[in-house]
Amino acid sequence: MRKTNEYQSNAIVLTDQTNLLPFKKLIACFLGVALCIIVSTLDNVVVATSVPTISEAFNAGYIVSWVPSAYLLTSTSFQPLYGCFSDIFGRKAAICMAMLAFVIGNLLAGFSKTILQLIVFRGIAGAGGGGIVSMSQIVISDIVSLRDRGKYQGIMGGVIALGYTIGPIIGGALSQKVSWRWCFWISIPTALCAIVVVVFVLPLKPVEGDMRSKLFAINFLGTVLTLVGCALVLLPLIWGGVTFPWTSPIVLATLLAGIIILIIFCLWEWKGARLPIIPMYIFKHSTVTRVYITMFINGFVEYSSIYYLPQYFQVVMNYDPINAGIFLIPMLVSQMAVSWISGIIVSRTGHYRNIIHSGFAIWSLACGLISTINTQSSKSEMVTLQTTTVAAQASVSRKDMSVVTAFRNFIRLLGGTLALAVDSSIINNSLRASLSKLSLPPSIISGIIDKPAALANPDGIGIYTMASFVLDDGYRRGFRAVFIMNASLAALATVASVLLIKHKELRRADEDNLKRKENEQERTQRRVPDIPTLPGGSSSSSILCSTCI
């Protein structure tokens, strides 16, 4: 009999999908999950290096910032839904749904004729991409015991590092040598392979119930409230300081409306929902709430670094997209190594707090050091500083033991979305202040802010003799302010993690029993000999089965 789990006392019962696997099956399942993650993380950063090229192709100006922002908007908004939907329809169905949305969105994005089409299609891709990583983490939680999870999550951190590192390089090479459209198409073949692996290889438990009962279990009102509320909160964060001033009525009104809807959503989840998307009782666990606080900062600093380091190398250091991506290569070696080592430490010792503390502390120091990079910095200096930063990111990622994976990722992406809005505002304001000192016409100032690539040919905008000043005093100050802010936030997260995050045991008796049963079943299946046929045409196994029935 399958174990069941009841979220509330009034009738909705869900299948327990815990399925601790023996090692051989675990490896096959793990490879399938890794394929899904590499697709998502690769796509998530491949756009970062190609944004200037896309802006030039469409003459988009500041509107091009909506290309990554649209992806973050939808991936963040849909994030809380995947955990609940996977409980209702099963892990395979949820992963396949996310992968299909991702593939369709990227396929259409590559065929975009206007910047508006590209933004819309990236939003579709984000609705799927946001669920891929969450579902992969949920699957790992289903098939690996809590104590062993750190080891496999550490390896998964290396997979994420691979995507984060080669993404900008691939994006730069494609946008420079082929076409920016291939930045969206390049991940589709791998995504299709991942779907095949998920459908035919992953040995996950099916979910009981017919389609009607599953549809009946969906929290439709909660789904609408969370999507609308998240969108209304995130939109002003994207608009602020870029499309509209932060104090404009449309920004403030939209933000207020979003907050009100999210409050209604929380009340509905607390008192009215039969199957909550985000059960409010999880916030009674102080450690979970405190982890969410640090993960918000994690997302803010991480996405700020991922999106703005490549742009810094292109705009300030004057590197082409390929070389800008090459300077991110140290991410691969450092994050893969530290992810694996950290996971081993957590699995063997059962302690994760020291890794979290040291990770944020090193991250804070590294962000501060990165803020010292300028046009006179040596290449070896820049490589060393980045290695330290991403090593810390891998260490911090060990807190995947949080109770609700999907909401943890939602908080992290919310921080990332806010980071892109705040960073863009800081850099644009810094550049505007610098250009204002040159007594340039407002049209030229707006043109440079909308199209930074114009600085590569300062003759065309009449500031040849002052180009170095603009680069050094404008962009450098803006990026430096961003990295100093990241260092300060990482330092704050260090203090918060030391004071707030408590130790929890990573060993559960029920998981040990489940794992022992799975191993015994596998050994039994391997050792069972051919069953002889008894007189009358029946085998002993069929007689045994009939007695069991």
Secondary structure as GFF3:
##gff-version 3
##sequence-region A 1 549
A	DSSP	beta_strand	4	6	.	.	.	ID=ss1
A	DSSP	beta_strand	13	15	.	.	.	ID=ss2
A	DSSP	alpha_helix	23	58	.	.	.	ID=ss3
A	DSSP	three_ten_helix	61	65	.	.	.	ID=ss4
A	DSSP	alpha_helix	66	89	.	.	.	ID=ss5
A	DSSP	alpha_helix	91	110	.	.	.	ID=ss6
A	DSSP	alpha_helix	115	143	.	.	.	ID=ss7
A	DSSP	alpha_helix	146	173	.	.	.	ID=ss8
A	DSSP	pi_helix	174	178	.	.	.	ID=ss9
A	DSSP	alpha_helix	182	185	.	.	.	ID=ss10
A	DSSP	alpha_helix	188	200	.	.	.	ID=ss11
A	DSSP	alpha_helix	211	217	.	.	.	ID=ss12
A	DSSP	alpha_helix	220	239	.	.	.	ID=ss13
A	DSSP	alpha_helix	249	267	.	.	.	ID=ss14
A	DSSP	pi_helix	268	272	.	.	.	ID=ss15
A	DSSP	three_ten_helix	280	284	.	.	.	ID=ss16
A	DSSP	alpha_helix	286	315	.	.	.	ID=ss17
A	DSSP	alpha_helix	321	326	.	.	.	ID=ss18
A	DSSP	alpha_helix	330	349	.	.	.	ID=ss19
A	DSSP	alpha_helix	353	370	.	.	.	ID=ss20
A	DSSP	alpha_helix	379	396	.	.	.	ID=ss21
A	DSSP	alpha_helix	405	436	.	.	.	ID=ss22
A	DSSP	alpha_helix	442	450	.	.	.	ID=ss23
A	DSSP	three_ten_helix	452	456	.	.	.	ID=ss24
A	DSSP	three_ten_helix	458	461	.	.	.	ID=ss25
A	DSSP	three_ten_helix	464	466	.	.	.	ID=ss26
A	DSSP	alpha_helix	467	469	.	.	.	ID=ss27
A	DSSP	pi_helix	470	475	.	.	.	ID=ss28
A	DSSP	alpha_helix	476	500	.	.	.	ID=ss29
A	DSSP	alpha_helix	509	527	.	.	.	ID=ss30
A	DSSP	alpha_helix	540	548	.	.	.	ID=ss31
###
